[in-house]
Amino acid sequence: MKYFLFQLLLLLTFSFCWSQHSSLKTDLDIADKDGVFLKNEAVQTFLTIENTSNFEIEFTIKWSILTDDWKPLKTMPISSKIKPLQTLRMECPYFSFPNHGFYRIRTEISIPNEPKITHQRVIGIDPEKIIIPIDRKEDFYSFWENARKELSIIKPEYKITSVNRGKEVHYQLI
């Protein structure tokens, strides 16, 4: 189930590939078909920036690694320039993920006097090893037994009638 939800999340995040921004085309790519890595595998993430203009552009990329609940683990700003009609492929600086789980890799590209361009991808590090803590309260079983006793006192009032639909017989609960 966790893997299915992760795949759905990946599908949604990978559905927005290229971002067109004034004279830049940008794309954040995970070098893995499904974004799921084993603990000892290197996570390679690349930002492709294509300058479609005839002038040089200065920019700053802020790489951010966050937990799946948005807690920041590392932020790495990198300033650079891109020449006219040039394409750059920049790799996310190395980061050692602390444990198995889901992580967000986010880029924020800042260009002077322009809105920021952001991309985000979600990856999984050994998601099969995630242990979900049991969060039931200490009084769960006594609560459940009391609720069942209270319900057993109530006599349900209902009526079942048959409804013919051609060759099939259906039942209606009133």
KEGUBA-15245 format. One record per residue: x, y, z of N, C-alpha, C, O in turn. Coordinates in steps of 0.2 Angstrom, whole numbers, padded with zeros to 4 digits, always signed. Example, Ala and Ser with C-alpha at 12.3 -4.5 7.8 and 13.67 -1.06 7.14 Angstrom:
BEGIN
+0066-0028+0039+0062-0022+0039+0066-0016+0039+0071-0017+0042
+0064-0011+0035+0068-0005+0036+0064+0000+0039+0067+0006+0040
END
This chain:
BEGIN
+0004-0006+0000+0000+0000+0000+0004+0006+0000+0003+0011-0004
+0010+0006+0004+0014+0012+0004+0017+0013-0002+0018+0019-0005
+0019+0008-0006+0023+0008-0012+0018+0011-0017+0020+0015-0021
+0011+0009-0017+0006+0011-0022+0005+0019-0021+0005+0022-0026
+0005+0021-0015+0004+0028-0013+0010+0032-0016+0009+0038-0018
+0016+0029-0015+0022+0033-0017+0022+0033-0024+0024+0038-0027
+0020+0028-0028+0020+0028-0035+0015+0033-0038+0016+0037-0043
+0009+0034-0034+0004+0039-0036+0007+0046-0035+0006+0050-0039
+0011+0047-0030+0014+0053-0028+0019+0055-0033+0020+0061-0036
+0023+0050-0035+0028+0051-0041+0025+0053-0047+0027+0057-0051
+0020+0049-0049+0016+0051-0055+0014+0058-0055+0015+0062-0060
+0011+0061-0050+0009+0067-0049+0015+0072-0050+0014+0078-0053
+0020+0071-0046+0026+0076-0047+0029+0075-0053+0032+0081-0055
+0030+0070-0056+0033+0069-0063+0029+0072-0069+0032+0072-0074
+0023+0073-0068+0018+0075-0073+0020+0083-0075+0018+0085-0080
+0023+0086-0071+0025+0093-0073+0033+0094-0074+0037+0096-0070
+0035+0092-0080+0042+0091-0082+0045+0098-0083+0049+0100-0079
+0044+0101-0089+0047+0107-0091+0044+0113-0088+0038+0114-0088
+0048+0118-0086+0045+0124-0083+0048+0130-0088+0054+0130-0089
+0043+0133-0091+0045+0138-0096+0045+0145-0092+0040+0147-0089
+0051+0148-0092+0052+0154-0088+0056+0159-0092+0062+0159-0092
+0052+0165-0094+0055+0170-0098+0060+0166-0103+0058+0163-0108
+0067+0167-0102+0071+0164-0107+0074+0157-0105+0079+0155-0108
+0072+0155-0099+0075+0148-0097+0070+0143-0097+0064+0144-0095
+0072+0137-0099+0068+0131-0099+0072+0127-0093+0078+0126-0093
+0068+0124-0088+0071+0120-0083+0067+0114-0082+0061+0113-0083
+0071+0109-0079+0068+0102-0078+0072+0099-0072+0079+0099-0072
+0069+0096-0067+0072+0093-0062+0071+0085-0063+0065+0083-0064
+0077+0081-0063+0076+0074-0065+0080+0070-0060+0085+0072-0058
+0076+0065-0058+0079+0060-0054+0082+0054-0059+0079+0052-0063
+0088+0052-0058+0091+0047-0062+0089+0040-0059+0094+0036-0058
+0083+0039-0060+0080+0032-0058+0073+0032-0060+0069+0037-0060
+0071+0026-0063+0064+0026-0066+0059+0027-0061+0053+0030-0063
+0059+0025-0055+0054+0025-0050+0055+0030-0044+0050+0031-0040
+0061+0032-0044+0063+0036-0038+0063+0033-0031+0063+0036-0026
+0064+0026-0032+0065+0022-0026+0072+0019-0025+0075+0017-0030
+0076+0021-0020+0083+0019-0019+0084+0014-0013+0080+0015-0008
+0089+0010-0014+0091+0006-0008+0096+0011-0004+0098+0016-0006
+0096+0010+0003+0100+0014+0007+0107+0015+0005+0110+0021+0006
+0110+0010+0001+0117+0011-0001+0118+0014-0008+0124+0015-0010
+0112+0015-0011+0113+0018-0018+0113+0026-0018+0111+0029-0014
+0117+0028-0023+0118+0035-0023+0112+0038-0027+0110+0036-0032
+0109+0044-0024+0104+0047-0027+0106+0053-0031+0109+0057-0029
+0105+0052-0038+0107+0057-0042+0101+0061-0045+0097+0058-0047
+0102+0067-0044+0097+0072-0046+0100+0077-0050+0105+0080-0048
+0097+0079-0056+0100+0084-0060+0095+0089-0062+0089+0088-0063
+0097+0095-0062+0093+0101-0064+0096+0103-0071+0102+0105-0072
+0092+0103-0076+0094+0105-0083+0091+0112-0084+0085+0113-0083
+0095+0116-0086+0093+0123-0087+0095+0125-0095+0101+0124-0096
+0091+0127-0098+0092+0129-0105+0090+0136-0106+0085+0139-0105
+0096+0140-0109+0095+0147-0110+0093+0148-0117+0097+0147-0122
+0087+0150-0119+0084+0151-0125+0085+0158-0128+0083+0160-0134
+0088+0162-0124+0089+0169-0126+0096+0170-0129+0100+0166-0130
+0097+0177-0131+0104+0179-0134+0108+0182-0129+0112+0186-0131
+0107+0182-0123+0111+0185-0118+0112+0181-0112+0108+0176-0111
+0117+0182-0108+0120+0178-0103+0115+0180-0097+0113+0185-0096
+0113+0175-0093+0109+0175-0087+0112+0173-0081+0115+0167-0081
+0112+0177-0076+0115+0175-0069+0109+0172-0065+0104+0175-0065
+0111+0167-0061+0105+0164-0057+0108+0161-0051+0114+0160-0050
+0104+0160-0046+0106+0156-0040+0101+0150-0039+0095+0151-0040
+0104+0144-0038+0100+0138-0037+0100+0137-0030+0106+0136-0027
+0095+0136-0026+0095+0134-0019+0092+0127-0019+0086+0125-0020
+0096+0122-0018+0094+0115-0017+0092+0114-0010+0096+0116-0006
+0087+0111-0009+0084+0109-0002+0082+0102-0002+0079+0099-0006
+0084+0099+0003+0082+0092+0005+0078+0092+0011+0080+0095+0016
+0072+0090+0011+0067+0090+0016+0064+0083+0017+0064+0079+0013
+0062+0082+0023+0058+0076+0025+0051+0076+0022+0049+0081+0019
+0048+0070+0022+0041+0070+0018+0036+0075+0022+0031+0077+0019
+0038+0077+0028+0033+0081+0032+0036+0088+0032+0035+0092+0037
+0040+0090+0027+0043+0097+0026+0048+0099+0031+0050+0105+0031
+0051+0095+0035+0057+0097+0039+0063+0098+0035+0065+0093+0032
+0066+0104+0035+0072+0104+0031+0078+0100+0034+0079+0100+0040
+0082+0097+0030+0088+0093+0032+0094+0097+0030+0099+0097+0033
+0094+0100+0024+0100+0103+0021+0098+0108+0015+0093+0106+0012
+0101+0114+0015+0100+0119+0010+0107+0121+0007+0111+0122+0011
+0107+0121+0001+0114+0122-0003+0113+0127-0008+0110+0125-0014
+0114+0133-0007+0114+0138-0013+0120+0138-0017+0126+0137-0015
+0119+0139-0024+0124+0139-0029+0123+0144-0034+0118+0144-0037
+0128+0149-0035+0127+0154-0040+0131+0152-0046+0136+0149-0046
+0128+0154-0052+0131+0152-0058+0128+0157-0064+0124+0161-0062
+0131+0156-0070+0129+0160-0076+0128+0155-0081+0131+0149-0081
+0123+0157-0086+0122+0153-0092+0123+0157-0098+0120+0162-0098
+0127+0155-0103+0128+0159-0109+0122+0158-0113+0118+0154-0112
+0122+0163-0118+0116+0162-0123+0116+0156-0127+0121+0153-0128
+0110+0153-0127+0108+0147-0131+0112+0141-0128+0113+0136-0132
+0114+0141-0122+0118+0136-0119+0113+0131-0114+0108+0134-0112
+0115+0125-0113+0111+0121-0109+0116+0118-0104+0121+0116-0105
+0114+0119-0097+0118+0116-0092+0114+0111-0089+0108+0111-0088
+0118+0106-0086+0115+0100-0082+0119+0100-0076+0125+0098-0076
+0116+0102-0070+0119+0103-0064+0116+0097-0059+0110+0096-0059
+0121+0094-0056+0119+0089-0051+0118+0092-0044+0122+0096-0042
+0113+0089-0041+0112+0091-0034+0119+0089-0030+0121+0083-0030
+0121+0093-0025+0127+0091-0021+0125+0085-0017+0119+0084-0015
+0130+0081-0016+0129+0074-0012+0126+0076-0005+0128+0080-0002
+0122+0071-0003+0118+0072+0003+0117+0064+0006+0115+0060+0002
+0119+0063+0012+0118+0056+0015+0112+0056+0018+0111+0060+0024
+0107+0053+0016+0100+0052+0019+0101+0049+0026+0104+0043+0026
+0098+0051+0031+0099+0049+0038+0096+0042+0039+0098+0038+0043
+0090+0040+0035+0087+0034+0037+0082+0032+0031+0082+0036+0026
+0079+0026+0031+0074+0025+0026+0068+0029+0027+0066+0031+0033
+0065+0031+0022+0059+0035+0022+0058+0039+0015+0061+0037+0010
+0053+0044+0015+0052+0048+0009+0055+0055+0010+0055+0057+0016
+0058+0057+0005+0061+0064+0005+0060+0068-0001+0058+0065-0006
+0060+0075+0000+0058+0079-0005+0065+0083-0007+0069+0085-0003
+0066+0083-0014+0072+0086-0016+0069+0092-0020+0065+0091-0025
+0071+0098-0018+0067+0104-0021+0073+0109-0023+0078+0110-0020
+0071+0112-0029+0076+0117-0032+0072+0124-0032+0066+0124-0034
+0075+0129-0031+0072+0136-0032+0077+0140-0035+0083+0141-0033
+0076+0142-0042+0080+0146-0046+0078+0153-0045+0073+0155-0047
+0083+0157-0043+0082+0164-0043+0086+0168-0048+0092+0167-0049
+0082+0172-0052+0085+0177-0057+0083+0184-0055+0078+0185-0053
+0088+0188-0055+0087+0195-0053+0080+0198-0056+0080+0197-0062
+0076+0201-0053+0070+0204-0055+0065+0200-0059+0061+0202-0063
+0065+0193-0057+0061+0189-0060+0058+0184-0055+0061+0183-0049
+0052+0181-0056+0049+0177-0051+0053+0170-0051+0057+0169-0055
+0053+0167-0045+0057+0161-0044+0054+0155-0048+0048+0155-0048
+0058+0151-0050+0056+0145-0053+0058+0139-0048+0063+0138-0045
+0053+0135-0047+0053+0130-0042+0052+0123-0045+0047+0122-0049
+0055+0118-0043+0054+0111-0045+0054+0107-0038+0058+0108-0034
+0051+0101-0038+0051+0097-0032+0050+0090-0035+0046+0088-0039
+0054+0085-0032+0053+0078-0033+0053+0074-0026+0056+0077-0022
+0049+0069-0026+0049+0065-0020+0053+0058-0021+0051+0055-0027
+0057+0056-0017+0061+0050-0018+0059+0046-0012+0057+0048-0006
+0060+0039-0012+0060+0035-0007+0066+0031-0006+0069+0028-0010
+0069+0031+0000+0075+0027+0002+0072+0021+0006+0069+0022+0012
+0073+0015+0003+0071+0009+0007+0064+0009+0010+0063+0008+0015
+0059+0011+0006+0052+0012+0008+0049+0006+0012+0045+0007+0016
+0051+0000+0009+0048-0006+0012+0050-0007+0019+0047-0011+0023
+0055-0003+0022+0058-0004+0028+0055+0001+0033+0057+0001+0039
+0050+0005+0031+0047+0010+0035+0043+0007+0040+0038+0003+0038
+0044+0008+0046+0039+0005+0052+0035+0011+0054+0037+0016+0057
+0028+0010+0053+0023+0015+0055+0022+0013+0062+0019+0008+0064
+0022+0018+0066+0021+0018+0073+0014+0016+0075+0009+0020+0071
+0012+0012+0079+0005+0011+0081+0003+0017+0086+0006+0019+0091
-0002+0020+0084-0004+0026+0087-0011+0026+0091-0014+0031+0093
-0013+0020+0092-0019+0019+0096-0018+0021+0103-0013+0020+0106
-0023+0023+0106-0023+0025+0113-0023+0019+0118-0025+0014+0116
-0020+0020+0124-0020+0015+0128-0027+0012+0130-0027+0006+0131
-0032+0016+0130-0039+0013+0132-0043+0011+0125-0049+0010+0126
-0039+0010+0120-0043+0008+0114-0047+0002+0115-0053+0002+0113
-0045-0004+0117-0049-0010+0118-0055-0009+0123-0060-0011+0121
-0054-0005+0128-0059-0004+0133-0065+0000+0129-0071-0001+0130
-0062+0005+0126-0067+0010+0122-0071+0006+0117-0077+0007+0117
-0068+0001+0113-0071-0002+0108-0076-0007+0111-0082-0008+0109
-0074-0010+0117-0079-0015+0120-0085-0011+0123-0091-0013+0122
-0084-0005+0126-0090-0001+0128-0094+0001+0123-0100+0001+0123
-0091+0003+0117-0095+0005+0111-0099+0000+0109-0105+0001+0107
-0097-0006+0108-0101-0012+0106-0106-0014+0111-0112-0016+0109
-0105-0013+0117-0110-0015+0122-0116-0010+0121-0122-0011+0122
-0114-0003+0121-0119+0002+0120-0123+0001+0113-0130+0002+0114
-0120-0001+0108-0124-0003+0102-0128-0009+0102-0134-0009+0099
-0126-0014+0106-0130-0020+0107-0137-0019+0110-0141-0023+0109
-0138-0013+0114-0144-0012+0117-0149-0009+0112-0155-0010+0113
-0147-0006+0107-0151-0003+0102-0154-0008+0098-0150-0012+0094
-0160-0009+0097-0163-0013+0092-0164-0010+0086-0167-0005+0085
-0161-0013+0081-0161-0009+0074-0168-0010+0071-0171-0015+0072
-0171-0005+0068-0177-0005+0065-0176-0004+0057-0174+0001+0055
-0177-0009+0054-0177-0009+0047-0181-0014+0043-0184-0018+0047
-0182-0013+0037-0187-0017+0033-0183-0019+0026-0180-0015+0023
-0183-0025+0024-0180-0027+0018-0186-0029+0013-0190-0033+0015
-0186-0026+0008-0191-0027+0002-0187-0029-0004-0182-0027-0006
-0190-0034-0008-0187-0036-0014-0190-0031-0020-0195-0029-0020
-0185-0030-0024-0187-0026-0030-0185-0030-0036-0179-0032-0037
-0190-0031-0040-0188-0035-0047-0186-0030-0052-0189-0025-0053
-0180-0032-0055-0178-0028-0061-0176-0033-0066-0171-0036-0067
-0181-0035-0070-0181-0039-0076-0180-0046-0073-0184-0049-0069
-0174-0049-0075-0172-0056-0073-0169-0056-0066-0168-0061-0063
-0167-0050-0063-0163-0050-0057-0168-0048-0051-0172-0044-0053
-0166-0050-0046-0170-0048-0040-0165-0044-0035-0160-0047-0033
-0167-0038-0034-0163-0034-0029-0166-0033-0023-0173-0034-0022
-0163-0031-0017-0166-0030-0011-0165-0023-0009-0159-0020-0010
-0170-0020-0006-0169-0013-0003-0170-0013+0004-0174-0016+0007
-0165-0010+0007-0165-0009+0015-0168-0002+0017-0166+0003+0015
-0174-0003+0020-0177+0004+0023-0177+0004+0030-0179+0009+0033
END
